[in-house]
Amino acid sequence: MSYYSKGAAVGFLLDAELRRHSAGRRSLDDLLRRAYQRYAGARGYTAAEFRQLAAEVAGAPLDEFFARTVDSPGSLDYEPALQTLGLRLSAPAQGNRDGEQGDGGDDETPGWLGARTATEHGRLVVTEVPRDTPAHEAGVNVGDELLATDDYRLPAAGLDQQLGYYRPGDRVSLLIARRGVLRRIPVTLGRAPETSWTLTVDSGADRRRAAARSRWLEDES
C-alpha cells in the first residue's frame, strides 16, 4: 500500500477513533484546529506531541491505536471505525476462491499468476512477486525470464493472452530462465483478487451508531 494512500486511510481511522472515545463530540477537525492553535509557527510539533494532543482531544489514551496503524506494518483494520459509524464494507460476490480447482462449467475467468512483469529487450522479465500469489508460492523470483507455459512460448508482450487459456486451479509447468539456466516450475494458478469493495449502511446498527454516522456525514458535507 502506498504511504500516500495509507496516510489518508489512517486519517479516516483516527477521525472515527476520536468520535468513538468522545461520544461523537470531537473529531479529526478538532484535533487539527487544536494543533494549529498550539503549535503554529516555525517550530511545529513532534510526533510524540501530536499523539499526546490526539489523546487529549479523545479524552483517552491512543497508544494502542497508533501502534496498530502507524508503527506496525501490515494491513489496516477498518472494522472498528466502520462499527463506530454504523457502516459495512464487503467484497463483491465471487465464484471459486483463489487456487480452487475449477468445475469445468461456464466460468471464463482466466488463471492468475500474480507476478508483475516488464518487457526488456524483447524478454519477458519478472519485476515483482507479491506475497500470497501463485507465483510467490511456486518460487518465481524477480529477474526470472518467463519463456513458456506447458511448452507454449509466452509472447514478449505479456502474460494475459496466454493465461486466458487457463482457469483458476489449473496446474501448469512454467519454463523460466534464471541466471542463464533453464528451469521448469510447477504452478497452480489462482483467481485474481477483487479490487473493488462496497460500502453500505449497516441496517443492524443501533441508534447510537446511526447517530454517529449522521454526524459524520454532516461534518463531511
N, CA and C atoms as a LAMMPS dump frame, in Angstrom:
ITEM: TIMESTEP
0
ITEM: NUMBER OF ATOMS
663
ITEM: BOX BOUNDS ff ff ff
-5.0000000000000000e+02 5.0000000000000000e+02
-5.0000000000000000e+02 5.0000000000000000e+02
-5.0000000000000000e+02 5.0000000000000000e+02
ITEM: ATOMS id mol type element x y z
1 1 1 N 0.851 -1.19 0
2 1 2 C 0 0 0
3 1 3 C 0.885 1.238 0
4 2 1 N 0.582 2.187 -0.891
5 2 2 C 1.341 3.427 -0.932
6 2 3 C 1.164 4.19 0.373
7 3 1 N 2.256 4.8 0.861
8 3 2 C 2.123 5.555 2.112
9 3 3 C 1.264 6.8 1.927
10 4 1 N 1.093 7.267 0.678
11 4 2 C 0.163 8.367 0.445
12 4 3 C -1.259 7.91 0.743
13 5 1 N -1.631 6.766 0.201
14 5 2 C -2.972 6.233 0.445
15 5 3 C -3.138 5.846 1.91
16 6 1 N -2.096 5.266 2.498
17 6 2 C -2.201 4.83 3.889
18 6 3 C -2.372 6.022 4.824
19 7 1 N -1.717 7.131 4.522
20 7 2 C -1.877 8.315 5.355
21 7 3 C -3.323 8.792 5.383
22 8 1 N -3.965 8.807 4.218
23 8 2 C -5.369 9.213 4.16
24 8 3 C -6.25 8.223 4.905
25 9 1 N -5.939 6.921 4.759
26 9 2 C -6.736 5.902 5.432
27 9 3 C -6.592 6.001 6.951
28 10 1 N -5.363 6.241 7.425
29 10 2 C -5.152 6.387 8.867
30 10 3 C -5.872 7.632 9.387
31 11 1 N -5.917 8.685 8.566
32 11 2 C -6.672 9.875 8.957
33 11 3 C -8.14 9.56 9.182
34 12 1 N -8.724 8.755 8.303
35 12 2 C -10.121 8.336 8.469
36 12 3 C -10.289 7.522 9.752
37 13 1 N -9.368 6.581 9.984
38 13 2 C -9.465 5.743 11.178
39 13 3 C -9.303 6.573 12.452
40 14 1 N -8.391 7.559 12.418
41 14 2 C -8.194 8.415 13.581
42 14 3 C -9.437 9.263 13.84
43 15 1 N -10.045 9.76 12.79
44 15 2 C -11.282 10.533 12.936
45 15 3 C -12.351 9.696 13.638
46 16 1 N -12.533 8.451 13.183
47 16 2 C -13.533 7.573 13.802
48 16 3 C -13.172 7.252 15.246
49 17 1 N -11.872 7.093 15.534
50 17 2 C -11.432 6.785 16.898
51 17 3 C -11.715 7.952 17.837
52 18 1 N -11.465 9.165 17.375
53 18 2 C -11.755 10.343 18.188
54 18 3 C -13.258 10.469 18.445
55 19 1 N -14.062 10.211 17.43
56 19 2 C -15.51 10.267 17.592
57 19 3 C -15.996 9.196 18.574
58 20 1 N -15.39 8.017 18.493
59 20 2 C -15.824 6.927 19.373
60 20 3 C -15.531 7.245 20.837
61 21 1 N -14.314 7.719 21.123
62 21 2 C -13.947 7.993 22.516
63 21 3 C -14.686 9.2 23.09
64 22 1 N -15.035 10.156 22.225
65 22 2 C -15.688 11.375 22.723
66 22 3 C -17.198 11.337 22.555
67 23 1 N -17.74 10.167 22.252
68 23 2 C -19.186 10.02 22.033
69 23 3 C -19.684 10.978 20.95
70 24 1 N -18.855 11.168 19.93
71 24 2 C -19.26 11.985 18.795
72 24 3 C -19.074 13.478 18.973
73 25 1 N -18.525 13.913 20.1
74 25 2 C -18.394 15.357 20.352
75 25 3 C -17.166 15.959 19.68
76 26 1 N -16.134 15.147 19.41
77 26 2 C -14.917 15.675 18.804
78 26 3 C -14.48 14.785 17.637
79 27 1 N -13.733 15.385 16.722
80 27 2 C -13.339 14.681 15.501
81 27 3 C -11.921 15.09 15.105
82 28 1 N -11.49 14.637 13.949
83 28 2 C -10.18 15 13.425
84 28 3 C -10.083 16.503 13.195
85 29 1 N -11.191 17.124 12.815
86 29 2 C -11.184 18.584 12.647
87 29 3 C -10.769 19.283 13.933
88 30 1 N -11.302 18.825 15.063
89 30 2 C -10.953 19.436 16.354
90 30 3 C -9.474 19.237 16.668
91 31 1 N -8.95 18.059 16.359
92 31 2 C -7.535 17.79 16.606
93 31 3 C -6.654 18.713 15.774
94 32 1 N -6.969 18.888 14.506
95 32 2 C -6.131 19.72 13.642
96 32 3 C -6.23 21.196 14.014
97 33 1 N -7.431 21.634 14.401
98 33 2 C -7.561 23.03 14.838
99 33 3 C -6.747 23.28 16.105
100 34 1 N -6.804 22.319 17.029
101 34 2 C -6.053 22.492 18.272
102 34 3 C -4.547 22.435 18.018
103 35 1 N -4.129 21.597 17.101
104 35 2 C -2.71 21.528 16.746
105 35 3 C -2.246 22.851 16.145
106 36 1 N -3.083 23.445 15.317
107 36 2 C -2.725 24.736 14.714
108 36 3 C -2.632 25.822 15.783
109 37 1 N -3.61 25.827 16.678
110 37 2 C -3.626 26.851 17.726
111 37 3 C -2.423 26.731 18.657
112 38 1 N -2.015 25.515 18.931
113 38 2 C -0.951 25.313 19.916
114 38 3 C 0.443 25.319 19.297
115 39 1 N 0.573 24.846 18.073
116 39 2 C 1.905 24.639 17.526
117 39 3 C 2.2 25.401 16.246
118 40 1 N 1.283 26.26 15.784
119 40 2 C 1.55 27.014 14.558
120 40 3 C 2.808 27.865 14.743
121 41 1 N 3.6 27.933 13.712
122 41 2 C 4.846 28.685 13.802
123 41 3 C 5.983 27.898 13.184
124 42 1 N 7.178 28.43 13.33
125 42 2 C 8.33 27.82 12.676
126 42 3 C 8.676 26.459 13.265
127 43 1 N 8.426 26.251 14.566
128 43 2 C 8.852 25.015 15.213
129 43 3 C 7.971 23.829 14.844
130 44 1 N 6.667 24.01 14.788
131 44 2 C 5.773 22.889 14.531
132 44 3 C 5.665 21.982 15.741
133 45 1 N 5.418 20.708 15.515
134 45 2 C 5.277 19.774 16.633
135 45 3 C 5.965 18.462 16.295
136 46 1 N 6.315 17.732 17.329
137 46 2 C 6.922 16.412 17.148
138 46 3 C 5.821 15.364 17.038
139 47 1 N 6.207 14.171 16.607
140 47 2 C 5.238 13.076 16.519
141 47 3 C 4.667 12.755 17.896
142 48 1 N 5.521 12.786 18.923
143 48 2 C 5.052 12.488 20.275
144 48 3 C 4.055 13.543 20.747
145 49 1 N 4.31 14.812 20.416
146 49 2 C 3.385 15.881 20.814
147 49 3 C 2.043 15.752 20.105
148 50 1 N 2.083 15.363 18.834
149 50 2 C 0.827 15.18 18.104
150 50 3 C 0.014 14.036 18.709
151 51 1 N 0.68 12.96 19.06
152 51 2 C -0.036 11.821 19.639
153 51 3 C -0.616 12.178 21.003
154 52 1 N 0.13 12.935 21.775
155 52 2 C -0.371 13.362 23.072
156 52 3 C -1.575 14.271 22.908
157 53 1 N -1.524 15.141 21.917
158 53 2 C -2.646 16.032 21.653
159 53 3 C -3.865 15.242 21.196
160 54 1 N -3.649 14.207 20.389
161 54 2 C -4.762 13.372 19.947
162 54 3 C -5.439 12.691 21.129
163 55 1 N -4.626 12.204 22.069
164 55 2 C -5.19 11.586 23.266
165 55 3 C -5.962 12.608 24.096
166 56 1 N -5.466 13.831 24.135
167 56 2 C -6.146 14.905 24.86
168 56 3 C -7.515 15.189 24.241
169 57 1 N -7.569 15.255 22.927
170 57 2 C -8.836 15.511 22.243
171 57 3 C -9.798 14.337 22.422
172 58 1 N -9.266 13.117 22.364
173 58 2 C -10.11 11.933 22.515
174 58 3 C -10.581 11.743 23.944
175 59 1 N -9.783 12.238 24.895
176 59 2 C -10.106 12.002 26.297
177 59 3 C -9.768 10.588 26.73
178 60 1 N -8.844 9.955 25.999
179 60 2 C -8.457 8.572 26.302
180 60 3 C -7.097 8.3 25.675
181 61 1 N -6.316 7.358 26.204
182 61 2 C -5.019 7.013 25.599
183 61 3 C -5.221 6.431 24.203
184 62 1 N -4.327 6.788 23.286
185 62 2 C -4.406 6.277 21.921
186 62 3 C -3.129 5.543 21.511
187 63 1 N -2.328 5.143 22.515
188 63 2 C -1.069 4.458 22.219
189 63 3 C -1.299 3.196 21.387
190 64 1 N -2.301 2.415 21.75
191 64 2 C -2.573 1.176 21.028
192 64 3 C -3.005 1.465 19.596
193 65 1 N -3.8 2.511 19.411
194 65 2 C -4.25 2.866 18.059
195 65 3 C -3.058 3.213 17.17
196 66 1 N -2.154 4.074 17.644
197 66 2 C -1.004 4.463 16.83
198 66 3 C -0.042 3.302 16.615
199 67 1 N 0.099 2.438 17.611
200 67 2 C 0.967 1.265 17.447
201 67 3 C 0.427 0.348 16.351
202 68 1 N -0.889 0.249 16.27
203 68 2 C -1.526 -0.653 15.316
204 68 3 C -1.557 -0.083 13.903
205 69 1 N -1.76 1.216 13.775
206 69 2 C -1.975 1.808 12.446
207 69 3 C -0.743 2.49 11.86
208 70 1 N 0.152 2.995 12.713
209 70 2 C 1.3 3.768 12.229
210 70 3 C 2.621 3.05 12.455
211 71 1 N 2.801 2.467 13.621
212 71 2 C 4.098 1.897 13.981
213 71 3 C 4.311 0.482 13.446
214 72 1 N 3.252 -0.181 13.034
215 72 2 C 3.363 -1.574 12.612
216 72 3 C 3.069 -1.707 11.115
217 73 1 N 3.814 -2.566 10.426
218 73 2 C 3.5 -2.824 9.017
219 73 3 C 2.269 -3.715 8.913
220 74 1 N 1.785 -3.89 7.713
221 74 2 C 0.649 -4.781 7.512
222 74 3 C -0.612 -4.025 7.162
223 75 1 N -1.667 -4.779 6.96
224 75 2 C -2.941 -4.204 6.541
225 75 3 C -3.622 -3.477 7.692
226 76 1 N -4.373 -2.443 7.339
227 76 2 C -5.143 -1.704 8.329
228 76 3 C -6.444 -2.432 8.626
229 77 1 N -6.897 -2.321 9.851
230 77 2 C -8.17 -2.919 10.265
231 77 3 C -9.226 -1.819 10.278
232 78 1 N -10.163 -1.885 9.343
233 78 2 C -11.198 -0.861 9.233
234 78 3 C -12.421 -1.164 10.095
235 79 1 N -12.504 -2.374 10.619
236 79 2 C -13.726 -2.801 11.282
237 79 3 C -14.128 -1.916 12.474
238 80 1 N -13.198 -1.539 13.378
239 80 2 C -13.612 -0.682 14.492
240 80 3 C -14.219 0.645 14.033
241 81 1 N -13.628 1.266 13.015
242 81 2 C -14.157 2.536 12.503
243 81 3 C -15.515 2.343 11.866
244 82 1 N -15.665 1.28 11.108
245 82 2 C -16.949 1.028 10.445
246 82 3 C -18.039 0.751 11.474
247 83 1 N -17.702 0.024 12.528
248 83 2 C -18.684 -0.236 13.572
249 83 3 C -19.097 1.05 14.272
250 84 1 N -18.128 1.924 14.522
251 84 2 C -18.431 3.199 15.173
252 84 3 C -19.428 4.011 14.368
253 85 1 N -19.307 3.965 13.036
254 85 2 C -20.141 4.793 12.164
255 85 3 C -21.324 4.034 11.579
256 86 1 N -21.531 2.805 11.998
257 86 2 C -22.673 2.05 11.51
258 86 3 C -22.593 1.747 10.029
259 87 1 N -21.399 1.332 9.584
260 87 2 C -21.184 1.035 8.168
261 87 3 C -20.686 -0.399 8.008
262 88 1 N -20.73 -0.869 6.768
263 88 2 C -20.272 -2.223 6.483
264 88 3 C -19.524 -2.216 5.146
265 89 1 N -18.381 -2.907 5.112
266 89 2 C -17.567 -2.998 3.903
267 89 3 C -17.557 -4.451 3.456
268 90 1 N -17.881 -4.698 2.199
269 90 2 C -17.937 -6.075 1.723
270 90 3 C -17.382 -6.159 0.322
271 91 1 N -16.78 -7.311 0.021
272 91 2 C -16.27 -7.576 -1.321
273 91 3 C -17.398 -8.086 -2.192
274 92 1 N -17.344 -7.817 -3.497
275 92 2 C -18.371 -8.361 -4.392
276 92 3 C -18.363 -9.873 -4.333
277 93 1 N -19.53 -10.474 -4.497
278 93 2 C -19.622 -11.934 -4.506
279 93 3 C -18.821 -12.477 -5.671
280 94 1 N -18.095 -13.546 -5.419
281 94 2 C -17.31 -14.162 -6.477
282 94 3 C -17.443 -15.667 -6.4
283 95 1 N -16.985 -16.316 -7.448
284 95 2 C -17.147 -17.765 -7.564
285 95 3 C -16.116 -18.501 -6.757
286 96 1 N -15.294 -19.289 -7.414
287 96 2 C -14.304 -20.093 -6.718
288 96 3 C -13.26 -19.229 -6.058
289 97 1 N -12.726 -19.693 -4.948
290 97 2 C -11.662 -18.975 -4.264
291 97 3 C -10.362 -19.144 -5.013
292 98 1 N -9.379 -18.278 -4.675
293 98 2 C -8.056 -18.392 -5.29
294 98 3 C -7.528 -19.81 -5.128
295 99 1 N -7.019 -20.34 -6.254
296 99 2 C -6.382 -21.64 -6.177
297 99 3 C -7.348 -22.799 -6.151
298 100 1 N -8.675 -22.556 -6.142
299 100 2 C -9.628 -23.644 -6.079
300 100 3 C -9.791 -24.252 -7.462
301 101 1 N -9.859 -25.568 -7.537
302 101 2 C -9.969 -26.24 -8.82
303 101 3 C -11.283 -25.889 -9.484
304 102 1 N -11.225 -25.493 -10.759
305 102 2 C -12.436 -25.155 -11.487
306 102 3 C -13.303 -26.385 -11.692
307 103 1 N -14.608 -26.143 -11.951
308 103 2 C -15.53 -27.254 -12.111
309 103 3 C -15.814 -27.567 -13.567
310 104 1 N -15.116 -26.851 -14.489
311 104 2 C -15.308 -27.149 -15.889
312 104 3 C -16.58 -26.571 -16.452
313 105 1 N -17.252 -25.687 -15.733
314 105 2 C -18.51 -25.11 -16.169
315 105 3 C -18.293 -23.954 -17.112
316 106 1 N -19.155 -22.923 -16.972
317 106 2 C -19.112 -21.79 -17.884
318 106 3 C -18.214 -20.669 -17.389
319 107 1 N -17.48 -20.892 -16.298
320 107 2 C -16.62 -19.854 -15.755
321 107 3 C -15.504 -19.543 -16.739
322 108 1 N -15.456 -18.305 -17.217
323 108 2 C -14.434 -17.895 -18.182
324 108 3 C -13.342 -17.058 -17.539
325 109 1 N -13.285 -17.07 -16.218
326 109 2 C -12.259 -16.309 -15.523
327 109 3 C -10.874 -16.861 -15.851
328 110 1 N -9.944 -16.022 -16.313
329 110 2 C -8.607 -16.531 -16.652
330 110 3 C -7.814 -16.889 -15.407
331 111 1 N -6.85 -17.77 -15.589
332 111 2 C -5.953 -18.085 -14.49
333 111 3 C -5.089 -16.89 -14.133
334 112 1 N -4.584 -16.884 -12.909
335 112 2 C -3.828 -15.727 -12.398
336 112 3 C -2.522 -16.203 -11.795
337 113 1 N -1.424 -15.619 -12.268
338 113 2 C -0.1 -15.955 -11.746
339 113 3 C 0.305 -15.01 -10.623
340 114 1 N 0.002 -13.733 -10.778
341 114 2 C 0.272 -12.769 -9.712
342 114 3 C 1.597 -12.047 -9.819
343 115 1 N 2.515 -12.538 -10.657
344 115 2 C 3.801 -11.861 -10.828
345 115 3 C 3.624 -10.657 -11.745
346 116 1 N 4.35 -9.579 -11.449
347 116 2 C 4.347 -8.41 -12.332
348 116 3 C 5.569 -8.493 -13.243
349 117 1 N 5.353 -8.143 -14.496
350 117 2 C 6.415 -8.328 -15.493
351 117 3 C 6.623 -7.069 -16.323
352 118 1 N 7.73 -7.064 -17.046
353 118 2 C 8.038 -5.992 -17.992
354 118 3 C 8.8 -6.603 -19.159
355 119 1 N 8.652 -5.98 -20.316
356 119 2 C 9.388 -6.438 -21.493
357 119 3 C 10.696 -5.668 -21.588
358 120 1 N 11.805 -6.372 -21.501
359 120 2 C 13.126 -5.758 -21.541
360 120 3 C 13.933 -6.376 -22.684
361 121 1 N 14.19 -5.583 -23.732
362 121 2 C 14.968 -6.048 -24.89
363 121 3 C 14.362 -7.328 -25.483
364 122 1 N 13.019 -7.342 -25.587
365 122 2 C 12.345 -8.486 -26.171
366 122 3 C 12.175 -9.665 -25.24
367 123 1 N 12.548 -9.522 -23.974
368 123 2 C 12.437 -10.596 -22.988
369 123 3 C 11.364 -10.244 -21.968
370 124 1 N 10.541 -11.237 -21.58
371 124 2 C 9.505 -11.029 -20.58
372 124 3 C 10.104 -11.344 -19.214
373 125 1 N 10.358 -10.308 -18.415
374 125 2 C 11.109 -10.447 -17.167
375 125 3 C 10.218 -10.116 -15.974
376 126 1 N 10.348 -10.895 -14.916
377 126 2 C 9.596 -10.669 -13.682
378 126 3 C 10.2 -9.479 -12.93
379 127 1 N 9.364 -8.498 -12.597
380 127 2 C 9.834 -7.315 -11.873
381 127 3 C 9.386 -7.291 -10.413
382 128 1 N 8.352 -8.058 -10.08
383 128 2 C 7.861 -8.071 -8.706
384 128 3 C 7.077 -9.355 -8.479
385 129 1 N 7.239 -9.936 -7.284
386 129 2 C 6.498 -11.144 -6.919
387 129 3 C 5.821 -10.887 -5.57
388 130 1 N 4.597 -10.365 -5.571
389 130 2 C 3.922 -10.078 -4.305
390 130 3 C 3.67 -11.358 -3.507
391 131 1 N 3.629 -11.207 -2.2
392 131 2 C 3.334 -12.339 -1.335
393 131 3 C 1.898 -12.817 -1.569
394 132 1 N 1.663 -14.069 -1.194
395 132 2 C 0.326 -14.669 -1.274
396 132 3 C -0.209 -14.705 -2.698
397 133 1 N 0.682 -14.863 -3.677
398 133 2 C 0.278 -15.06 -5.06
399 133 3 C 0.756 -16.441 -5.511
400 134 1 N 0.154 -17.01 -6.548
401 134 2 C 0.635 -18.305 -7.052
402 134 3 C 2.122 -18.277 -7.426
403 135 1 N 2.566 -17.148 -7.992
404 135 2 C 3.978 -17.038 -8.367
405 135 3 C 4.881 -17.128 -7.139
406 136 1 N 4.501 -16.456 -6.056
407 136 2 C 5.289 -16.481 -4.826
408 136 3 C 5.309 -17.884 -4.226
409 137 1 N 4.152 -18.531 -4.206
410 137 2 C 4.065 -19.878 -3.635
411 137 3 C 4.916 -20.868 -4.439
412 138 1 N 5.02 -20.645 -5.755
413 138 2 C 5.757 -21.576 -6.613
414 138 3 C 7.254 -21.32 -6.604
415 139 1 N 7.691 -20.158 -6.116
416 139 2 C 9.12 -19.866 -6.064
417 139 3 C 9.646 -19.059 -7.224
418 140 1 N 8.757 -18.348 -7.938
419 140 2 C 9.211 -17.451 -9.001
420 140 3 C 9.953 -16.282 -8.366
421 141 1 N 11.069 -15.859 -8.982
422 141 2 C 11.897 -14.788 -8.432
423 141 3 C 11.91 -13.565 -9.343
424 142 1 N 12.171 -12.404 -8.739
425 142 2 C 12.42 -11.202 -9.523
426 142 3 C 13.655 -11.423 -10.385
427 143 1 N 13.58 -11.039 -11.652
428 143 2 C 14.686 -11.235 -12.575
429 143 3 C 14.542 -12.466 -13.449
430 144 1 N 13.626 -13.372 -13.082
431 144 2 C 13.392 -14.548 -13.927
432 144 3 C 12.84 -14.113 -15.285
433 145 1 N 13.292 -14.758 -16.345
434 145 2 C 12.711 -14.539 -17.662
435 145 3 C 11.675 -15.635 -17.906
436 146 1 N 10.44 -15.23 -18.195
437 146 2 C 9.368 -16.186 -18.436
438 146 3 C 9.383 -16.57 -19.915
439 147 1 N 9.461 -17.867 -20.175
440 147 2 C 9.607 -18.349 -21.545
441 147 3 C 8.364 -19.056 -22.072
442 148 1 N 7.755 -19.932 -21.258
443 148 2 C 6.649 -20.727 -21.779
444 148 3 C 5.808 -21.279 -20.637
445 149 1 N 4.565 -21.617 -20.969
446 149 2 C 3.695 -22.366 -20.073
447 149 3 C 3.29 -23.642 -20.8
448 150 1 N 3.569 -24.79 -20.168
449 150 2 C 3.247 -26.09 -20.781
450 150 3 C 3.798 -26.191 -22.207
451 151 1 N 5.016 -25.728 -22.402
452 151 2 C 5.724 -25.806 -23.689
453 151 3 C 5.162 -24.885 -24.77
454 152 1 N 4.269 -23.991 -24.401
455 152 2 C 3.79 -22.971 -25.338
456 152 3 C 4.512 -21.668 -25.021
457 153 1 N 5.249 -21.161 -25.981
458 153 2 C 6.073 -19.974 -25.747
459 153 3 C 5.198 -18.78 -25.405
460 154 1 N 5.638 -18.014 -24.397
461 154 2 C 4.922 -16.806 -23.993
462 154 3 C 5.292 -15.652 -24.91
463 155 1 N 4.31 -14.841 -25.318
464 155 2 C 4.634 -13.663 -26.13
465 155 3 C 5.352 -12.629 -25.286
466 156 1 N 6.284 -11.909 -25.88
467 156 2 C 7.036 -10.891 -25.134
468 156 3 C 6.145 -9.762 -24.659
469 157 1 N 4.954 -9.628 -25.278
470 157 2 C 4.053 -8.537 -24.903
471 157 3 C 3.458 -8.733 -23.519
472 158 1 N 3.448 -9.973 -23.002
473 158 2 C 2.918 -10.171 -21.662
474 158 3 C 2.243 -11.512 -21.474
475 159 1 N 1.686 -11.69 -20.266
476 159 2 C 1.11 -12.964 -19.855
477 159 3 C -0.374 -13.099 -20.166
478 160 1 N -1.077 -11.984 -20.27
479 160 2 C -2.537 -12.021 -20.257
480 160 3 C -3.114 -12.939 -21.322
481 161 1 N -2.603 -12.844 -22.548
482 161 2 C -3.161 -13.654 -23.619
483 161 3 C -3.007 -15.144 -23.337
484 162 1 N -1.822 -15.544 -22.886
485 162 2 C -1.582 -16.961 -22.636
486 162 3 C -2.392 -17.467 -21.45
487 163 1 N -2.476 -16.687 -20.39
488 163 2 C -3.21 -17.125 -19.204
489 163 3 C -4.708 -17.179 -19.461
490 164 1 N -5.161 -16.525 -20.52
491 164 2 C -6.575 -16.589 -20.87
492 164 3 C -7.018 -17.983 -21.271
493 165 1 N -6.065 -18.874 -21.594
494 165 2 C -6.395 -20.251 -21.955
495 165 3 C -6.524 -21.147 -20.725
496 166 1 N -6.198 -20.605 -19.545
497 166 2 C -6.255 -21.389 -18.318
498 166 3 C -7.343 -20.845 -17.401
499 167 1 N -7.678 -21.635 -16.381
500 167 2 C -8.678 -21.251 -15.397
501 167 3 C -8.079 -21.355 -13.99
502 168 1 N -8.641 -20.632 -13.02
503 168 2 C -8.164 -20.761 -11.645
504 168 3 C -8.188 -22.222 -11.192
505 169 1 N -7.11 -22.664 -10.604
506 169 2 C -6.989 -24.042 -10.167
507 169 3 C -6.224 -24.918 -11.129
508 170 1 N -6.011 -24.455 -12.373
509 170 2 C -5.239 -25.237 -13.334
510 170 3 C -3.772 -25.307 -12.909
511 171 1 N -3.164 -26.46 -13.114
512 171 2 C -1.742 -26.641 -12.816
513 171 3 C -0.962 -26.566 -14.122
514 172 1 N 0.048 -25.7 -14.154
515 172 2 C 0.827 -25.51 -15.377
516 172 3 C 2.308 -25.654 -15.052
517 173 1 N 3.068 -25.95 -16.091
518 173 2 C 4.524 -26.005 -15.975
519 173 3 C 5.073 -24.725 -16.58
520 174 1 N 5.718 -23.917 -15.744
521 174 2 C 6.254 -22.629 -16.182
522 174 3 C 7.739 -22.786 -16.482
523 175 1 N 8.122 -22.511 -17.735
524 175 2 C 9.533 -22.581 -18.13
525 175 3 C 10.144 -21.199 -17.978
526 176 1 N 11.228 -21.113 -17.205
527 176 2 C 11.889 -19.833 -16.973
528 176 3 C 13.379 -19.968 -17.244
529 177 1 N 14.031 -18.836 -17.399
530 177 2 C 15.496 -18.779 -17.447
531 177 3 C 15.948 -17.944 -16.253
532 178 1 N 16.785 -18.557 -15.412
533 178 2 C 17.279 -17.867 -14.209
534 178 3 C 18.798 -17.95 -14.204
535 179 1 N 19.429 -16.784 -14.37
536 179 2 C 20.89 -16.706 -14.437
537 179 3 C 21.446 -17.629 -15.527
538 180 1 N 20.734 -17.658 -16.645
539 180 2 C 21.206 -18.434 -17.778
540 180 3 C 20.854 -19.905 -17.751
541 181 1 N 20.201 -20.367 -16.678
542 181 2 C 19.84 -21.777 -16.549
543 181 3 C 18.333 -21.941 -16.737
544 182 1 N 17.925 -22.885 -17.585
545 182 2 C 16.501 -23.145 -17.793
546 182 3 C 15.951 -23.976 -16.642
547 183 1 N 14.778 -23.604 -16.167
548 183 2 C 14.137 -24.335 -15.076
549 183 3 C 12.655 -24.49 -15.39
550 184 1 N 12.063 -25.58 -14.929
551 184 2 C 10.621 -25.768 -15.007
552 184 3 C 10.042 -25.687 -13.6
553 185 1 N 9.061 -24.831 -13.431
554 185 2 C 8.453 -24.622 -12.12
555 185 3 C 6.964 -24.962 -12.205
556 186 1 N 6.489 -25.924 -11.411
557 186 2 C 5.047 -26.211 -11.399
558 186 3 C 4.296 -25.117 -10.634
559 187 1 N 3.217 -24.635 -11.216
560 187 2 C 2.44 -23.549 -10.62
561 187 3 C 0.959 -23.907 -10.666
562 188 1 N 0.263 -23.683 -9.546
563 188 2 C -1.196 -23.784 -9.539
564 188 3 C -1.751 -22.377 -9.641
565 189 1 N -2.4 -22.073 -10.746
566 189 2 C -2.916 -20.726 -10.969
567 189 3 C -4.079 -20.433 -10.028
568 190 1 N -4.212 -19.163 -9.668
569 190 2 C -5.3 -18.748 -8.79
570 190 3 C -6.292 -17.873 -9.521
571 191 1 N -7.094 -17.18 -8.741
572 191 2 C -8.072 -16.226 -9.256
573 191 3 C -7.641 -14.831 -8.812
574 192 1 N -7.567 -13.903 -9.744
575 192 2 C -7.153 -12.538 -9.4
576 192 3 C -8.092 -11.966 -8.343
577 193 1 N -7.552 -11.35 -7.289
578 193 2 C -8.405 -10.812 -6.219
579 193 3 C -9.253 -9.65 -6.712
580 194 1 N -10.396 -9.469 -6.061
581 194 2 C -11.254 -8.332 -6.378
582 194 3 C -10.558 -7.041 -5.952
583 195 1 N -10.716 -6.011 -6.753
584 195 2 C -10.09 -4.727 -6.435
585 195 3 C -11.105 -3.679 -6.01
586 196 1 N -12.378 -4.011 -6.042
587 196 2 C -13.401 -3.043 -5.632
588 196 3 C -14.208 -3.613 -4.475
589 197 1 N -14.58 -2.746 -3.564
590 197 2 C -15.368 -3.122 -2.398
591 197 3 C -16.59 -2.218 -2.318
592 198 1 N -17.594 -2.666 -1.597
593 198 2 C -18.842 -1.912 -1.479
594 198 3 C -19.027 -1.437 -0.047
595 199 1 N -19.251 -0.138 0.12
596 199 2 C -19.505 0.448 1.439
597 199 3 C -20.995 0.706 1.557
598 200 1 N -21.626 0.1 2.542
599 200 2 C -23.066 0.237 2.722
600 200 3 C -23.4 0.57 4.172
601 201 1 N -24.614 1.042 4.365
602 201 2 C -25.115 1.303 5.709
603 201 3 C -25.437 -0.027 6.375
604 202 1 N -25.012 -0.188 7.615
605 202 2 C -25.309 -1.397 8.379
606 202 3 C -26.726 -1.282 8.928
607 203 1 N -27.626 -2.043 8.354
608 203 2 C -29.038 -1.957 8.773
609 203 3 C -29.235 -2.422 10.21
610 204 1 N -28.271 -3.164 10.747
611 204 2 C -28.392 -3.643 12.118
612 204 3 C -27.76 -2.728 13.155
613 205 1 N -27.255 -1.566 12.722
614 205 2 C -26.606 -0.638 13.667
615 205 3 C -27.631 -0.052 14.628
616 206 1 N -27.239 0.107 15.897
617 206 2 C -28.159 0.682 16.883
618 206 3 C -28.262 2.197 16.697
619 207 1 N -29.109 2.831 17.51
620 207 2 C -29.358 4.27 17.353
621 207 3 C -28.103 5.098 17.571
622 208 1 N -27.268 4.673 18.515
623 208 2 C -26.052 5.424 18.802
624 208 3 C -25.131 5.466 17.586
625 209 1 N -24.958 4.333 16.931
626 209 2 C -24.087 4.282 15.758
627 209 3 C -24.725 4.99 14.563
628 210 1 N -26.023 4.887 14.449
629 210 2 C -26.703 5.596 13.362
630 210 3 C -26.558 7.106 13.542
631 211 1 N -26.644 7.564 14.808
632 211 2 C -26.479 8.996 15.082
633 211 3 C -25.038 9.428 14.792
634 212 1 N -24.074 8.576 15.129
635 212 2 C -22.664 8.895 14.847
636 212 3 C -22.448 9.007 13.347
637 213 1 N -23.069 8.133 12.583
638 213 2 C -22.929 8.192 11.129
639 213 3 C -23.533 9.487 10.579
640 214 1 N -24.682 9.876 11.096
641 214 2 C -25.328 11.113 10.635
642 214 3 C -24.463 12.323 10.92
643 215 1 N -23.876 12.376 12.127
644 215 2 C -22.985 13.494 12.466
645 215 3 C -21.763 13.508 11.558
646 216 1 N -21.218 12.315 11.291
647 216 2 C -20.042 12.204 10.43
648 216 3 C -20.352 12.708 9.022
649 217 1 N -21.494 12.331 8.485
650 217 2 C -21.886 12.778 7.14
651 217 3 C -22.141 14.278 7.102
652 218 1 N -22.724 14.815 8.149
653 218 2 C -22.951 16.255 8.216
654 218 3 C -21.64 17.008 8.244
655 219 1 N -20.663 16.476 8.986
656 219 2 C -19.346 17.133 9.059
657 219 3 C -18.624 17.082 7.728
658 220 1 N -18.872 16.009 6.965
659 220 2 C -18.17 15.842 5.686
660 220 3 C -18.836 16.605 4.56
661 221 1 N -20.051 17.05 4.749
662 221 2 C -20.779 17.722 3.657
663 221 3 C -20.305 19.154 3.46
